[in-house]
Amino acid sequence: MTNKFFTISFIVFASLIEYFGDSSLKYYARTSELKYLFLGTNFYLVIVGMLVYILKYINVSYMNLAWDGSSAILETLLAFILMGERLNNTVQYLGGVFIIIGMICLNYGSIPY
């Protein structure tokens, strides 16, 4: 998995699964329906397996920054579109812009092993 496109795609896909885990756990927290707890927990179990797999090919520092950044961007965007959630002020949105800039900087050069 030394291919940069595949590595980044894998991390973005893991972030998408994390969104489904987070949203399931949110629904569980607000409804107490056990099916959402089960779904959220299982999504996170899949994420653990993906984490173990990806750490075979990249180092923890890069993986953590890429995963956290892509997760923040993707989950915020999906929560905005699918759940109607909003941030409170423009400074918070500016923080999202800084995360995007950070992701662009992170992808400068090769992926460290």
Backbone atoms as SQL, in Angstrom:
CREATE TABLE atoms (id INTEGER PRIMARY KEY, chain TEXT, resi INTEGER, resn TEXT, atom TEXT, x REAL, y REAL, z REAL);
INSERT INTO atoms VALUES
  (1, 'A', 1, 'MET', 'N', 0.816, -1.173, 0.000),
  (2, 'A', 1, 'MET', 'CA', 0.000, 0.000, 0.000),
  (3, 'A', 1, 'MET', 'C', 0.873, 1.256, 0.000),
  (4, 'A', 2, 'THR', 'N', 1.974, 1.217, -0.681),
  (5, 'A', 2, 'THR', 'CA', 2.835, 2.391, -0.739),
  (6, 'A', 2, 'THR', 'C', 2.310, 3.428, -1.723),
  (7, 'A', 3, 'ASN', 'N', 1.313, 3.078, -2.507),
  (8, 'A', 3, 'ASN', 'CA', 0.698, 4.022, -3.429),
  (9, 'A', 3, 'ASN', 'C', -0.020, 5.099, -2.628),
  (10, 'A', 4, 'LYS', 'N', 0.336, 6.362, -2.884),
  (11, 'A', 4, 'LYS', 'CA', -0.212, 7.487, -2.114),
  (12, 'A', 4, 'LYS', 'C', -1.730, 7.601, -2.272),
  (13, 'A', 5, 'PHE', 'N', -2.228, 7.450, -3.489),
  (14, 'A', 5, 'PHE', 'CA', -3.669, 7.552, -3.724),
  (15, 'A', 5, 'PHE', 'C', -4.420, 6.485, -2.936),
  (16, 'A', 6, 'PHE', 'N', -3.918, 5.260, -2.965),
  (17, 'A', 6, 'PHE', 'CA', -4.583, 4.177, -2.245),
  (18, 'A', 6, 'PHE', 'C', -4.551, 4.417, -0.739),
  (19, 'A', 7, 'THR', 'N', -3.421, 4.872, -0.225),
  (20, 'A', 7, 'THR', 'CA', -3.298, 5.132, 1.209),
  (21, 'A', 7, 'THR', 'C', -4.279, 6.207, 1.659),
  (22, 'A', 8, 'ILE', 'N', -4.334, 7.306, 0.924),
  (23, 'A', 8, 'ILE', 'CA', -5.239, 8.399, 1.285),
  (24, 'A', 8, 'ILE', 'C', -6.689, 7.957, 1.137),
  (25, 'A', 9, 'SER', 'N', -6.997, 7.217, 0.082),
  (26, 'A', 9, 'SER', 'CA', -8.362, 6.709, -0.111),
  (27, 'A', 9, 'SER', 'C', -8.770, 5.797, 1.032),
  (28, 'A', 10, 'PHE', 'N', -7.843, 4.961, 1.479),
  (29, 'A', 10, 'PHE', 'CA', -8.106, 4.042, 2.585),
  (30, 'A', 10, 'PHE', 'C', -8.422, 4.828, 3.854),
  (31, 'A', 11, 'ILE', 'N', -7.648, 5.869, 4.117),
  (32, 'A', 11, 'ILE', 'CA', -7.866, 6.681, 5.311),
  (33, 'A', 11, 'ILE', 'C', -9.205, 7.424, 5.226),
  (34, 'A', 12, 'VAL', 'N', -9.533, 7.939, 4.057),
  (35, 'A', 12, 'VAL', 'CA', -10.822, 8.632, 3.880),
  (36, 'A', 12, 'VAL', 'C', -11.976, 7.642, 4.064),
  (37, 'A', 13, 'PHE', 'N', -11.837, 6.431, 3.531),
  (38, 'A', 13, 'PHE', 'CA', -12.874, 5.405, 3.701),
  (39, 'A', 13, 'PHE', 'C', -13.041, 5.066, 5.184),
  (40, 'A', 14, 'ALA', 'N', -11.930, 4.964, 5.911),
  (41, 'A', 14, 'ALA', 'CA', -12.004, 4.695, 7.353),
  (42, 'A', 14, 'ALA', 'C', -12.722, 5.842, 8.070),
  (43, 'A', 15, 'SER', 'N', -12.485, 7.058, 7.624),
  (44, 'A', 15, 'SER', 'CA', -13.169, 8.219, 8.217),
  (45, 'A', 15, 'SER', 'C', -14.666, 8.167, 7.953),
  (46, 'A', 16, 'LEU', 'N', -15.041, 7.674, 6.785),
  (47, 'A', 16, 'LEU', 'CA', -16.459, 7.524, 6.459),
  (48, 'A', 16, 'LEU', 'C', -17.111, 6.493, 7.383),
  (49, 'A', 17, 'ILE', 'N', -16.428, 5.396, 7.614),
  (50, 'A', 17, 'ILE', 'CA', -16.949, 4.385, 8.538),
  (51, 'A', 17, 'ILE', 'C', -17.048, 4.966, 9.946),
  (52, 'A', 18, 'GLU', 'N', -16.062, 5.784, 10.313),
  (53, 'A', 18, 'GLU', 'CA', -16.098, 6.427, 11.631),
  (54, 'A', 18, 'GLU', 'C', -17.321, 7.342, 11.756),
  (55, 'A', 19, 'TYR', 'N', -17.674, 8.032, 10.680),
  (56, 'A', 19, 'TYR', 'CA', -18.881, 8.878, 10.703),
  (57, 'A', 19, 'TYR', 'C', -20.115, 8.034, 11.023),
  (58, 'A', 20, 'PHE', 'N', -20.246, 6.888, 10.372),
  (59, 'A', 20, 'PHE', 'CA', -21.404, 6.035, 10.630),
  (60, 'A', 20, 'PHE', 'C', -21.396, 5.529, 12.066),
  (61, 'A', 21, 'GLY', 'N', -20.208, 5.249, 12.608),
  (62, 'A', 21, 'GLY', 'CA', -20.117, 4.864, 14.011),
  (63, 'A', 21, 'GLY', 'C', -20.539, 5.982, 14.932),
  (64, 'A', 22, 'ASP', 'N', -20.025, 7.179, 14.659),
  (65, 'A', 22, 'ASP', 'CA', -20.369, 8.331, 15.497),
  (66, 'A', 22, 'ASP', 'C', -21.860, 8.668, 15.433),
  (67, 'A', 23, 'SER', 'N', -22.410, 8.670, 14.228),
  (68, 'A', 23, 'SER', 'CA', -23.829, 9.026, 14.113),
  (69, 'A', 23, 'SER', 'C', -24.714, 7.958, 14.754),
  (70, 'A', 24, 'SER', 'N', -24.331, 6.692, 14.643),
  (71, 'A', 24, 'SER', 'CA', -25.099, 5.627, 15.311),
  (72, 'A', 24, 'SER', 'C', -25.065, 5.809, 16.822),
  (73, 'A', 25, 'LEU', 'N', -23.889, 6.137, 17.354),
  (74, 'A', 25, 'LEU', 'CA', -23.785, 6.334, 18.801),
  (75, 'A', 25, 'LEU', 'C', -24.526, 7.586, 19.251),
  (76, 'A', 26, 'LYS', 'N', -24.584, 8.602, 18.399),
  (77, 'A', 26, 'LYS', 'CA', -25.379, 9.795, 18.721),
  (78, 'A', 26, 'LYS', 'C', -26.853, 9.414, 18.840),
  (79, 'A', 27, 'TYR', 'N', -27.348, 8.618, 17.876),
  (80, 'A', 27, 'TYR', 'CA', -28.747, 8.198, 17.926),
  (81, 'A', 27, 'TYR', 'C', -29.012, 7.332, 19.155),
  (82, 'A', 28, 'TYR', 'N', -28.046, 6.494, 19.514),
  (83, 'A', 28, 'TYR', 'CA', -28.217, 5.686, 20.721),
  (84, 'A', 28, 'TYR', 'C', -28.304, 6.594, 21.953),
  (85, 'A', 29, 'ALA', 'N', -27.411, 7.585, 22.025),
  (86, 'A', 29, 'ALA', 'CA', -27.389, 8.483, 23.180),
  (87, 'A', 29, 'ALA', 'C', -28.696, 9.253, 23.326),
  (88, 'A', 30, 'ARG', 'N', -29.343, 9.542, 22.212),
  (89, 'A', 30, 'ARG', 'CA', -30.571, 10.346, 22.259),
  (90, 'A', 30, 'ARG', 'C', -31.851, 9.525, 22.306),
  (91, 'A', 31, 'THR', 'N', -31.778, 8.235, 21.897),
  (92, 'A', 31, 'THR', 'CA', -32.990, 7.416, 21.874),
  (93, 'A', 31, 'THR', 'C', -32.934, 6.209, 22.807),
  (94, 'A', 32, 'SER', 'N', -31.748, 5.835, 23.235),
  (95, 'A', 32, 'SER', 'CA', -31.509, 4.625, 24.052),
  (96, 'A', 32, 'SER', 'C', -31.907, 3.340, 23.338),
  (97, 'A', 33, 'GLU', 'N', -32.003, 3.374, 22.013),
  (98, 'A', 33, 'GLU', 'CA', -32.311, 2.161, 21.250),
  (99, 'A', 33, 'GLU', 'C', -31.016, 1.363, 21.057),
  (100, 'A', 34, 'LEU', 'N', -31.030, 0.127, 21.543),
  (101, 'A', 34, 'LEU', 'CA', -29.830, -0.697, 21.546),
  (102, 'A', 34, 'LEU', 'C', -29.281, -0.997, 20.155),
  (103, 'A', 35, 'LYS', 'N', -30.136, -0.972, 19.140),
  (104, 'A', 35, 'LYS', 'CA', -29.643, -1.257, 17.794),
  (105, 'A', 35, 'LYS', 'C', -28.592, -0.234, 17.367),
  (106, 'A', 36, 'TYR', 'N', -28.736, 1.018, 17.809),
  (107, 'A', 36, 'TYR', 'CA', -27.752, 2.043, 17.461),
  (108, 'A', 36, 'TYR', 'C', -26.438, 1.838, 18.217),
  (109, 'A', 37, 'LEU', 'N', -26.527, 1.372, 19.460),
  (110, 'A', 37, 'LEU', 'CA', -25.311, 1.035, 20.205),
  (111, 'A', 37, 'LEU', 'C', -24.583, -0.109, 19.517),
  (112, 'A', 38, 'PHE', 'N', -25.321, -1.118, 19.098),
  (113, 'A', 38, 'PHE', 'CA', -24.740, -2.272, 18.402),
  (114, 'A', 38, 'PHE', 'C', -24.079, -1.822, 17.096),
  (115, 'A', 39, 'LEU', 'N', -24.782, -1.013, 16.311),
  (116, 'A', 39, 'LEU', 'CA', -24.225, -0.529, 15.044),
  (117, 'A', 39, 'LEU', 'C', -22.967, 0.299, 15.265),
  (118, 'A', 40, 'GLY', 'N', -23.033, 1.251, 16.181),
  (119, 'A', 40, 'GLY', 'CA', -21.882, 2.115, 16.448),
  (120, 'A', 40, 'GLY', 'C', -20.674, 1.338, 16.908),
  (121, 'A', 41, 'THR', 'N', -20.889, 0.378, 17.794),
  (122, 'A', 41, 'THR', 'CA', -19.793, -0.446, 18.298),
  (123, 'A', 41, 'THR', 'C', -19.174, -1.271, 17.176),
  (124, 'A', 42, 'ASN', 'N', -20.002, -1.831, 16.322),
  (125, 'A', 42, 'ASN', 'CA', -19.479, -2.641, 15.225),
  (126, 'A', 42, 'ASN', 'C', -18.722, -1.804, 14.194),
  (127, 'A', 43, 'PHE', 'N', -19.190, -0.597, 13.930),
  (128, 'A', 43, 'PHE', 'CA', -18.435, 0.280, 13.029),
  (129, 'A', 43, 'PHE', 'C', -17.049, 0.551, 13.605),
  (130, 'A', 44, 'TYR', 'N', -16.974, 0.767, 14.911),
  (131, 'A', 44, 'TYR', 'CA', -15.676, 1.024, 15.532),
  (132, 'A', 44, 'TYR', 'C', -14.792, -0.224, 15.549),
  (133, 'A', 45, 'LEU', 'N', -15.364, -1.387, 15.631),
  (134, 'A', 45, 'LEU', 'CA', -14.562, -2.617, 15.518),
  (135, 'A', 45, 'LEU', 'C', -13.940, -2.730, 14.131),
  (136, 'A', 46, 'VAL', 'N', -14.684, -2.348, 13.108),
  (137, 'A', 46, 'VAL', 'CA', -14.142, -2.344, 11.744),
  (138, 'A', 46, 'VAL', 'C', -12.985, -1.351, 11.659),
  (139, 'A', 47, 'ILE', 'N', -13.135, -0.202, 12.293),
  (140, 'A', 47, 'ILE', 'CA', -12.083, 0.809, 12.278),
  (141, 'A', 47, 'ILE', 'C', -10.801, 0.281, 12.925),
  (142, 'A', 48, 'VAL', 'N', -10.921, -0.458, 14.007),
  (143, 'A', 48, 'VAL', 'CA', -9.738, -1.035, 14.659),
  (144, 'A', 48, 'VAL', 'C', -8.999, -1.955, 13.690),
  (145, 'A', 49, 'GLY', 'N', -9.747, -2.798, 12.979),
  (146, 'A', 49, 'GLY', 'CA', -9.121, -3.679, 11.989),
  (147, 'A', 49, 'GLY', 'C', -8.426, -2.895, 10.887),
  (148, 'A', 50, 'MET', 'N', -9.048, -1.819, 10.438),
  (149, 'A', 50, 'MET', 'CA', -8.446, -0.981, 9.404),
  (150, 'A', 50, 'MET', 'C', -7.187, -0.299, 9.925),
  (151, 'A', 51, 'LEU', 'N', -7.220, 0.139, 11.175),
  (152, 'A', 51, 'LEU', 'CA', -6.056, 0.773, 11.785),
  (153, 'A', 51, 'LEU', 'C', -4.865, -0.187, 11.811),
  (154, 'A', 52, 'VAL', 'N', -5.100, -1.400, 12.248),
  (155, 'A', 52, 'VAL', 'CA', -4.027, -2.397, 12.290),
  (156, 'A', 52, 'VAL', 'C', -3.463, -2.628, 10.888),
  (157, 'A', 53, 'TYR', 'N', -4.330, -2.729, 9.900),
  (158, 'A', 53, 'TYR', 'CA', -3.890, -2.955, 8.523),
  (159, 'A', 53, 'TYR', 'C', -3.043, -1.792, 8.006),
  (160, 'A', 54, 'ILE', 'N', -3.515, -0.582, 8.187),
  (161, 'A', 54, 'ILE', 'CA', -2.814, 0.568, 7.610),
  (162, 'A', 54, 'ILE', 'C', -1.476, 0.823, 8.297),
  (163, 'A', 55, 'LEU', 'N', -1.356, 0.462, 9.564),
  (164, 'A', 55, 'LEU', 'CA', -0.089, 0.663, 10.265),
  (165, 'A', 55, 'LEU', 'C', 1.017, -0.272, 9.777),
  (166, 'A', 56, 'LYS', 'N', 0.674, -1.242, 8.954),
  (167, 'A', 56, 'LYS', 'CA', 1.692, -2.071, 8.311),
  (168, 'A', 56, 'LYS', 'C', 2.465, -1.270, 7.274),
  (169, 'A', 57, 'TYR', 'N', 1.858, -0.203, 6.769),
  (170, 'A', 57, 'TYR', 'CA', 2.404, 0.496, 5.606),
  (171, 'A', 57, 'TYR', 'C', 2.811, 1.946, 5.855),
  (172, 'A', 58, 'ILE', 'N', 2.320, 2.576, 6.911),
  (173, 'A', 58, 'ILE', 'CA', 2.689, 3.965, 7.196),
  (174, 'A', 58, 'ILE', 'C', 2.940, 4.113, 8.688),
  (175, 'A', 59, 'ASN', 'N', 3.598, 5.203, 9.063),
  (176, 'A', 59, 'ASN', 'CA', 3.885, 5.371, 10.489),
  (177, 'A', 59, 'ASN', 'C', 2.708, 6.011, 11.231),
  (178, 'A', 60, 'VAL', 'N', 2.773, 5.937, 12.543),
  (179, 'A', 60, 'VAL', 'CA', 1.678, 6.400, 13.393),
  (180, 'A', 60, 'VAL', 'C', 1.458, 7.912, 13.246),
  (181, 'A', 61, 'SER', 'N', 2.534, 8.667, 13.157),
  (182, 'A', 61, 'SER', 'CA', 2.405, 10.127, 13.069),
  (183, 'A', 61, 'SER', 'C', 1.599, 10.546, 11.846),
  (184, 'A', 62, 'TYR', 'N', 1.979, 10.011, 10.692),
  (185, 'A', 62, 'TYR', 'CA', 1.278, 10.369, 9.462),
  (186, 'A', 62, 'TYR', 'C', -0.166, 9.866, 9.513),
  (187, 'A', 63, 'MET', 'N', -0.343, 8.626, 9.920),
  (188, 'A', 63, 'MET', 'CA', -1.682, 8.035, 9.966),
  (189, 'A', 63, 'MET', 'C', -2.591, 8.844, 10.873),
  (190, 'A', 64, 'ASN', 'N', -2.102, 9.228, 12.032),
  (191, 'A', 64, 'ASN', 'CA', -2.933, 9.968, 12.978),
  (192, 'A', 64, 'ASN', 'C', -3.330, 11.337, 12.422),
  (193, 'A', 65, 'LEU', 'N', -2.384, 12.054, 11.856),
  (194, 'A', 65, 'LEU', 'CA', -2.705, 13.365, 11.283),
  (195, 'A', 65, 'LEU', 'C', -3.665, 13.240, 10.104),
  (196, 'A', 66, 'ALA', 'N', -3.397, 12.289, 9.215),
  (197, 'A', 66, 'ALA', 'CA', -4.253, 12.120, 8.033),
  (198, 'A', 66, 'ALA', 'C', -5.649, 11.658, 8.427),
  (199, 'A', 67, 'TRP', 'N', -5.726, 10.731, 9.338),
  (200, 'A', 67, 'TRP', 'CA', -7.025, 10.193, 9.759),
  (201, 'A', 67, 'TRP', 'C', -7.828, 11.267, 10.485),
  (202, 'A', 68, 'ASP', 'N', -7.194, 11.938, 11.447),
  (203, 'A', 68, 'ASP', 'CA', -7.913, 12.964, 12.205),
  (204, 'A', 68, 'ASP', 'C', -8.371, 14.111, 11.305),
  (205, 'A', 69, 'GLY', 'N', -7.501, 14.530, 10.394),
  (206, 'A', 69, 'GLY', 'CA', -7.872, 15.621, 9.491),
  (207, 'A', 69, 'GLY', 'C', -8.988, 15.243, 8.547),
  (208, 'A', 70, 'SER', 'N', -8.846, 14.081, 7.913),
  (209, 'A', 70, 'SER', 'CA', -9.888, 13.659, 6.970),
  (210, 'A', 70, 'SER', 'C', -11.192, 13.363, 7.696),
  (211, 'A', 71, 'SER', 'N', -11.086, 12.813, 8.889),
  (212, 'A', 71, 'SER', 'CA', -12.281, 12.533, 9.681),
  (213, 'A', 71, 'SER', 'C', -12.981, 13.829, 10.062),
  (214, 'A', 72, 'ALA', 'N', -12.225, 14.826, 10.479),
  (215, 'A', 72, 'ALA', 'CA', -12.823, 16.109, 10.862),
  (216, 'A', 72, 'ALA', 'C', -13.535, 16.752, 9.678),
  (217, 'A', 73, 'ILE', 'N', -12.904, 16.734, 8.530),
  (218, 'A', 73, 'ILE', 'CA', -13.500, 17.349, 7.341),
  (219, 'A', 73, 'ILE', 'C', -14.725, 16.561, 6.887),
  (220, 'A', 74, 'LEU', 'N', -14.558, 15.252, 6.723),
  (221, 'A', 74, 'LEU', 'CA', -15.636, 14.417, 6.195),
  (222, 'A', 74, 'LEU', 'C', -16.834, 14.351, 7.140),
  (223, 'A', 75, 'GLU', 'N', -16.559, 14.129, 8.423),
  (224, 'A', 75, 'GLU', 'CA', -17.667, 14.014, 9.378),
  (225, 'A', 75, 'GLU', 'C', -18.413, 15.330, 9.547),
  (226, 'A', 76, 'THR', 'N', -17.692, 16.441, 9.537),
  (227, 'A', 76, 'THR', 'CA', -18.351, 17.739, 9.641),
  (228, 'A', 76, 'THR', 'C', -19.219, 18.004, 8.422),
  (229, 'A', 77, 'LEU', 'N', -18.689, 17.691, 7.252),
  (230, 'A', 77, 'LEU', 'CA', -19.446, 17.890, 6.019),
  (231, 'A', 77, 'LEU', 'C', -20.699, 17.010, 5.991),
  (232, 'A', 78, 'LEU', 'N', -20.557, 15.733, 6.356),
  (233, 'A', 78, 'LEU', 'CA', -21.714, 14.832, 6.360),
  (234, 'A', 78, 'LEU', 'C', -22.732, 15.223, 7.426),
  (235, 'A', 79, 'ALA', 'N', -22.260, 15.654, 8.597),
  (236, 'A', 79, 'ALA', 'CA', -23.193, 16.097, 9.643),
  (237, 'A', 79, 'ALA', 'C', -23.940, 17.350, 9.192),
  (238, 'A', 80, 'PHE', 'N', -23.259, 18.208, 8.452),
  (239, 'A', 80, 'PHE', 'CA', -23.875, 19.420, 7.917),
  (240, 'A', 80, 'PHE', 'C', -24.961, 19.067, 6.910),
  (241, 'A', 81, 'ILE', 'N', -24.637, 18.135, 5.996),
  (242, 'A', 81, 'ILE', 'CA', -25.558, 17.785, 4.907),
  (243, 'A', 81, 'ILE', 'C', -26.665, 16.841, 5.377),
  (244, 'A', 82, 'LEU', 'N', -26.292, 15.753, 6.040),
  (245, 'A', 82, 'LEU', 'CA', -27.254, 14.698, 6.358),
  (246, 'A', 82, 'LEU', 'C', -28.033, 14.932, 7.654),
  (247, 'A', 83, 'MET', 'N', -27.404, 15.609, 8.621),
  (248, 'A', 83, 'MET', 'CA', -28.041, 15.757, 9.923),
  (249, 'A', 83, 'MET', 'C', -28.460, 17.192, 10.211),
  (250, 'A', 84, 'GLY', 'N', -28.099, 18.104, 9.312),
  (251, 'A', 84, 'GLY', 'CA', -28.484, 19.490, 9.499),
  (252, 'A', 84, 'GLY', 'C', -27.750, 20.198, 10.620),
  (253, 'A', 85, 'GLU', 'N', -26.618, 19.653, 11.061),
  (254, 'A', 85, 'GLU', 'CA', -25.875, 20.279, 12.150),
  (255, 'A', 85, 'GLU', 'C', -25.064, 21.463, 11.626),
  (256, 'A', 86, 'ARG', 'N', -24.904, 22.472, 12.455),
  (257, 'A', 86, 'ARG', 'CA', -24.169, 23.677, 12.095),
  (258, 'A', 86, 'ARG', 'C', -23.209, 24.042, 13.227),
  (259, 'A', 87, 'LEU', 'N', -22.169, 24.769, 12.865),
  (260, 'A', 87, 'LEU', 'CA', -21.276, 25.335, 13.873),
  (261, 'A', 87, 'LEU', 'C', -21.871, 26.662, 14.341),
  (262, 'A', 88, 'ASN', 'N', -21.321, 27.223, 15.411),
  (263, 'A', 88, 'ASN', 'CA', -21.933, 28.414, 16.008),
  (264, 'A', 88, 'ASN', 'C', -21.472, 29.740, 15.432),
  (265, 'A', 89, 'ASN', 'N', -20.258, 29.802, 14.884),
  (266, 'A', 89, 'ASN', 'CA', -19.768, 31.096, 14.408),
  (267, 'A', 89, 'ASN', 'C', -18.725, 30.914, 13.310),
  (268, 'A', 90, 'THR', 'N', -18.343, 32.015, 12.698),
  (269, 'A', 90, 'THR', 'CA', -17.415, 31.956, 11.560),
  (270, 'A', 90, 'THR', 'C', -16.011, 31.535, 11.971),
  (271, 'A', 91, 'VAL', 'N', -15.616, 31.796, 13.194),
  (272, 'A', 91, 'VAL', 'CA', -14.285, 31.376, 13.646),
  (273, 'A', 91, 'VAL', 'C', -14.196, 29.849, 13.654),
  (274, 'A', 92, 'GLN', 'N', -15.274, 29.174, 14.009),
  (275, 'A', 92, 'GLN', 'CA', -15.280, 27.712, 13.969),
  (276, 'A', 92, 'GLN', 'C', -15.156, 27.210, 12.541),
  (277, 'A', 93, 'TYR', 'N', -15.820, 27.853, 11.607),
  (278, 'A', 93, 'TYR', 'CA', -15.675, 27.472, 10.198),
  (279, 'A', 93, 'TYR', 'C', -14.255, 27.743, 9.711),
  (280, 'A', 94, 'LEU', 'N', -13.645, 28.820, 10.200),
  (281, 'A', 94, 'LEU', 'CA', -12.253, 29.118, 9.856),
  (282, 'A', 94, 'LEU', 'C', -11.331, 28.001, 10.344),
  (283, 'A', 95, 'GLY', 'N', -11.631, 27.443, 11.487),
  (284, 'A', 95, 'GLY', 'CA', -10.879, 26.290, 11.987),
  (285, 'A', 95, 'GLY', 'C', -10.934, 25.125, 11.005),
  (286, 'A', 96, 'GLY', 'N', -12.100, 24.919, 10.401),
  (287, 'A', 96, 'GLY', 'CA', -12.232, 23.877, 9.375),
  (288, 'A', 96, 'GLY', 'C', -11.369, 24.163, 8.160),
  (289, 'A', 97, 'VAL', 'N', -11.278, 25.432, 7.790),
  (290, 'A', 97, 'VAL', 'CA', -10.416, 25.816, 6.663),
  (291, 'A', 97, 'VAL', 'C', -8.956, 25.513, 7.002),
  (292, 'A', 98, 'PHE', 'N', -8.547, 25.786, 8.237),
  (293, 'A', 98, 'PHE', 'CA', -7.177, 25.477, 8.650),
  (294, 'A', 98, 'PHE', 'C', -6.899, 23.968, 8.602),
  (295, 'A', 99, 'ILE', 'N', -7.889, 23.164, 8.940),
  (296, 'A', 99, 'ILE', 'CA', -7.721, 21.708, 8.852),
  (297, 'A', 99, 'ILE', 'C', -7.499, 21.301, 7.395),
  (298, 'A', 100, 'ILE', 'N', -8.257, 21.883, 6.490),
  (299, 'A', 100, 'ILE', 'CA', -8.087, 21.588, 5.061),
  (300, 'A', 100, 'ILE', 'C', -6.681, 21.992, 4.597),
  (301, 'A', 101, 'ILE', 'N', -6.234, 23.171, 5.010),
  (302, 'A', 101, 'ILE', 'CA', -4.880, 23.614, 4.658),
  (303, 'A', 101, 'ILE', 'C', -3.845, 22.651, 5.235),
  (304, 'A', 102, 'GLY', 'N', -4.058, 22.210, 6.455),
  (305, 'A', 102, 'GLY', 'CA', -3.157, 21.244, 7.077),
  (306, 'A', 102, 'GLY', 'C', -3.096, 19.928, 6.312),
  (307, 'A', 103, 'MET', 'N', -4.240, 19.483, 5.810),
  (308, 'A', 103, 'MET', 'CA', -4.266, 18.244, 5.024),
  (309, 'A', 103, 'MET', 'C', -3.483, 18.408, 3.718),
  (310, 'A', 104, 'ILE', 'N', -3.584, 19.568, 3.101),
  (311, 'A', 104, 'ILE', 'CA', -2.817, 19.823, 1.879),
  (312, 'A', 104, 'ILE', 'C', -1.319, 19.803, 2.201),
  (313, 'A', 105, 'CYS', 'N', -0.923, 20.446, 3.281),
  (314, 'A', 105, 'CYS', 'CA', 0.492, 20.447, 3.680),
  (315, 'A', 105, 'CYS', 'C', 0.974, 19.040, 4.037),
  (316, 'A', 106, 'LEU', 'N', 0.134, 18.277, 4.696),
  (317, 'A', 106, 'LEU', 'CA', 0.504, 16.926, 5.105),
  (318, 'A', 106, 'LEU', 'C', 0.827, 16.043, 3.900),
  (319, 'A', 107, 'ASN', 'N', 0.186, 16.288, 2.801),
  (320, 'A', 107, 'ASN', 'CA', 0.376, 15.446, 1.617),
  (321, 'A', 107, 'ASN', 'C', 1.494, 15.930, 0.703),
  (322, 'A', 108, 'TYR', 'N', 2.298, 16.859, 1.188),
  (323, 'A', 108, 'TYR', 'CA', 3.465, 17.313, 0.443),
  (324, 'A', 108, 'TYR', 'C', 4.570, 16.271, 0.632),
  (325, 'A', 109, 'GLY', 'N', 5.090, 15.750, -0.463),
  (326, 'A', 109, 'GLY', 'CA', 6.161, 14.743, -0.377),
  (327, 'A', 109, 'GLY', 'C', 5.608, 13.339, -0.261),
  (328, 'A', 110, 'SER', 'N', 6.483, 12.431, 0.104),
  (329, 'A', 110, 'SER', 'CA', 6.097, 11.025, 0.170),
  (330, 'A', 110, 'SER', 'C', 5.494, 10.688, 1.538),
  (331, 'A', 111, 'ILE', 'N', 4.834, 9.555, 1.593),
  (332, 'A', 111, 'ILE', 'CA', 4.218, 9.089, 2.835),
  (333, 'A', 111, 'ILE', 'C', 5.290, 8.347, 3.659),
  (334, 'A', 112, 'PRO', 'N', 5.510, 8.753, 4.911),
  (335, 'A', 112, 'PRO', 'CA', 6.551, 8.105, 5.724),
  (336, 'A', 112, 'PRO', 'C', 6.139, 6.712, 6.183),
  (337, 'A', 113, 'TYR', 'N', 7.128, 5.821, 6.218),
  (338, 'A', 113, 'TYR', 'CA', 6.907, 4.461, 6.685),
  (339, 'A', 113, 'TYR', 'C', 7.456, 4.355, 8.047);
